[in-house]
Structure formats: C-alpha cells, structure tokens
Amino acid sequence: MPFWISFALLGSFVISGLQAKDLSEHLAKSAVLMIAYWNMFIFIYVLATSGLFSKEIIYSIFCLSGTMSSIVCILQGQFGKYTYLFKTEALDLWDRFPGLAEHPVEAGILGAYTGFLALVKTIDAKTLSAKCFWMVALVITLYSMKFSGSFTGMFTFAGAVGVMLVVRRAWVALAVVAGLLMLLAPIVSNPDFLGDSFMRERINALLSGGTNYETVQTRSSQVSGAIDKMINHPLTLLFGFGYSYADLVSLQGLDIHNGIVSAYFHFGLLGLATNIAIIVYLFRTLSFEDNRKDQSLVLGILLIFIGGYLTGPAFFRRAVWMLPLCCAAFARSEAVERKNEQAQLLEEEAHDSERVARIPQ
C-alpha cells in the first residue's frame, strides 16, 4: 500500500474532527481505526516481502481460520448458548450469529471468502485426500451461512464462483455448478432445512416483499438520509461530519451500510478520495497477475470485498479487508520479482554477447 494513502487517511481523520459533535469520541474511534489500518498494512507488507510464507500457505491459513469461525457460528446457532464465543448475553438479544467475527455481517463476508477459497482449493488440489479436506471446509462454511443470515455473503459467494469459472473458461464446471444450484435451491429454501433460523425469515421476506424487502428499503433510506444531511450542511461536503455516534442518531443510530457514502459522510472529500484510491489500488492487482488461474482468484475475492464494502459497515471490519490486501501485496511482490529476474536475465545475455564478440574470429 502506498504510504501517501496512509497519510491521506490520517489527514482526513484530523480535518473531519473540525465538524465532529463529539470530538473526544471522534478522536478515539479515528485513532483505533488508524492503528488497525497501519497494523494491517505493515503485517501484510512483511508477509509479502519477507518470504516466510508463500501466498498459497497464507490462503490456506485464512481458509482454515475462516472454517473455524464457521464451526463456532454453527455451534452458536445449534445450541443457542452464546452470541459471541467469550460473552454470555441472553440469546434473545440476537437471532443471527457472528462466529469468531465481530458481527454477523462480517461473519457472512468471512464465510464468502472462506467458501470461495475452499472451492478453489478443492478444484486445484492434486490429491483426492486434499480435495476431500477442502470440500469438508466448503460444506461447513456454506452451512454456517444459515446462522449468520447474511444475504451479502451468500450472493457474493455465488457471484465470485461464477466469475472465477468464466475467467478460467471452465464452461463444463460452470454448467455443473448452475445445475447443482437449481437442484439444491428447493432443498435449501425448504422450511425443514432452514428451521427457525434468521435466514429462513429473510428468504421468506425477500420472496414475499420483492423490491419492498425491508432491509433494502431501510439501508437505502439510511444512505439517502446521509447524503441529504450533508447537502443541508455544505461544509461537511468538504470536511465530513466526523466519526461519532451523535452524527448517526438521525440515521437510524447505525453505522452507514455503504463504504463510499460512509467514508464521505464521516471523513469528507479527503476520506472519500482515500477510500477510492484504496479500491483502485486493489483492482490494479489484476494487472500484476500473469495467468487466468490467479486472475480468477483475485477477481472473485475483489467481488466479495466490493459486495461487503458497498452493503455493510466498512470500518472496524478487518476480516473484510485482510484477504484483498494480501492478494494485492503478494501480486505486486511477485511482479517485482519477475521484473528483477527478467532484468537479470537480460543482463546475463548482454554479458554473454559481449564475451562472444571479443572472441577472435
């Protein structure tokens, strides 16, 4: 990640404090957010440049950790004992479960990443035992979506799989997956399969409500309300409102479920520009991959990221950012290595040509 982006992000935190209703809360939350981003950037940079682990090992670790979170999410939903692993709030406070993530929305995105990686590893595995291992991880992750109740996770996973197969030109596999989805759809939507889960309620509401689905209407209203509020306070179009709960009270008292609007609302024009720069940086990763296999993986991961970024709280959700940032860092590091190897090869060829030229004819 270019350092100027990090400093621009810091600048947006400072400038937006001019409009914050609760400056102390704004500074505290901005400091935590800045530390989190810097930790991610430094950690990923070290991983990508140190050579301690290959990107395949990193993806495997991420997939396994996501599978563990899915297992916890399933246990939470099945036994209804805890809404978080180490907390004991009453069950009636939540009807969807986060696993090891901070929030069910984050659990859904983490599940989409994990399921996608598990599927790719199942396809690419060389041995039957490895294919079976990753297939189990895939099944566990997909089943956990019943309890996290995240449509974003479910739809972005399906989209990422479709994009991955199209980029790989795996037309037979694409047809098989489409056929399986058609066969499994009636089973998955069956009340006996979903039980009394939150996902069942959401599917029923979506099927009966269509475009009037309550969640879509609520989030659309929140986003339009945030934009209207900025227009009514022109200075915030430059500086933002700051990052405090007091500014969200009129917006249903919830974090804005759209990363672009949230960045602009809280951190102003500089915060918006910085977030767009990060997204452009991530998508430029595709230009550094030199084969369809890697391109399909990165594109699927970025699709899931954008789905989560545009439909949920984008900040304080580190699991949403880690995998695409890892992809970008490793892709650029490998591109630099290839460039250096090519330069070294050209230099050796030039030396060989010089030696040949000096040989008396």
MARBA-568142 format. One record per residue (C-alpha): x, y negated, z negated. Coordinates in steps of 0.25 Angstrom, whole numbers, plus 5000, padded with zeros to 4 digits. Each point is the difference from the previous one (the first is absolute). Example, Ala and Ser with C-alpha at 12.3 -4.5 7.8 and 13.67 -1.06 7.14 Angstrom:
REM MARBA-568142
504950184969/500649865002/
This chain:
REM MARBA-568142
500050005000/500649865004/500449924988/499349885005/498750074998/500250034986/500449854997/498849955008/499150094992/500649944987/499849865006/498550035002/499950044986/500649874995/499249915009/498750074998/500149974985/499749855003/498550045002/499950114989/498949994990/500850084990/501449975003/500650104989/499250125006/500449965014/501549994996/499950134992/499350085011/500949945011/501250044992/499650144999/499650015015/501449945004/500750104991/499250115006/500349965014/501549984997/500150134994/499450075012/500849935010/501350034992/499750144997/499650035014/501249935006/500950084991/499350135004/500149975015/501549955000/500650094990/499850135007/499650074987/498850065006/499550025014/498749945004/499450145001/500350024986/499449874996/498850035007/499950144994/500249934986/498949905003/499150115005/500250094987/499849884991/498749975007/499550144999/500350004985/499149874999/498950075008/500150124991/499849914988/498849935007/499450135003/500150044985/499549874996/498750025008/499850144997/500149994985/499749854998/500949994988/500849885004/499949895010/501649984999/501050104996/500449934987/498849934997/498750044993/498949915004/498650055001/499650085012/498849915003/500949885003/500550065013/499350095010/501250025009/501450044996/501449945003/501050124997/501349944997/499749875008/499649884993/498649995007/499150105008/500249915013/501550024998/499850144998/499250015013/501249935008/501050094993/499250125004/499949965014/501549985001/500250144993/499150075008/500649945013/501450044996/499550144996/499450025013/501249955008/500950094992/499150125002/500049985015/501649985000/500450114990/500850105006/499650124991/498750064996/500249984985/500349855002/498849995009/499150064989/500749924989/499649875007/498750055004/499650024985/500549864997/499149955011/498850074995/500249954986/500149865005/498850005008/499150064989/500549904991/499349895008/498750064995/500449944987/500749875004/498849965008/500849925010/499449985014/501249925004/500950124996/499150105008/499949925012/501449955001/500550144999/499150055011/500549885009/501450034997/499950155004/499349965013/501149895003/501150104996/499550115010/499749905011/501549944999/500550145000/499150045012/499650124992/498650015007/499750144996/500349974986/499149885001/498950085006/500150104989/500049894989/498849945006/499350135000/500350034986/499549874996/498750025007/499950144993/500449954986/499149875000/498750074996/500850084989/500749884994/498749925001/499250114993/499549964986/500450134994/501549985005/500049854995/499250034987/499749874992/501349935005/500149865003/500450045014/498650065002/499349874996/500949925009/499750095012/498550004997/500049854999/500849995013/499150095008/498749934995/500549865000/500949995013/500549865002/499349964987/500950094992/500149934986/501550014999/500249945014/499149894997/500649974987/501449995005/499649925012/499349904991/501249994991/501049975012/499049905006/499949944986/501549984998/500149945014/498949904997/500649974986/501349965007/499349915010/499349934989/501349974994/500949965011/501349994992/499950154998/500150025015/501549964998/500350054986/499050104996/499250024987/501150074992/499950144994/499149994988/498650074997/499449864998/500049985015/499350145003/498849984990/499249945012/500450125009/499450114992/501150004990/500850105008/501349995008/499849975014/499850125009/500849955012/501549984999/500149895010/498949924994/500550034986/501449955004/499549875006/499049984988/501050024989/501349955006/499649915011/500649985014/501450054996/499450124993/499250035013/501249985009/500950094991/499050125000/499849995015/501550005001/500150134992/498950075008/500849965013/501350054994/499350134997/499450025014/501349965006/500550134994/499450075012/501049945010/501150074992/499550145001/500550075012/499150125002/498550035000/500050084987/500649894992/499149895006/498850084998/500350024985/500349854998/498849965008/499150094991/500649944988/499849865004/498650025004/499750054986/500749894994/499249895008/498750074997/500449994985/500549865001/498849945007/498950074992/500650004986/500849924989/501349995007/500849964988/500450094988/499850125008/501550055002/499650135006/499449935012/501349935003/501150104997/499850105011/499949905012/501249924994/500850134999/499750035015/500549865004/501250014992/500450145005/499749975014/500849875000/501250074993/500050115010/499949915012/501349924994/500750144999/499650035014/500549875005/501350014993/500250145005/499849965014/500949884999/501150094994/499850105012/500149895010/501349954993/500650145001/499650015014/500749875003/501250044993/500050135008/499949925013/501249924996/500950124997/499650065013/500349875007/501450004994/500450145005/500949985012/499450055013/
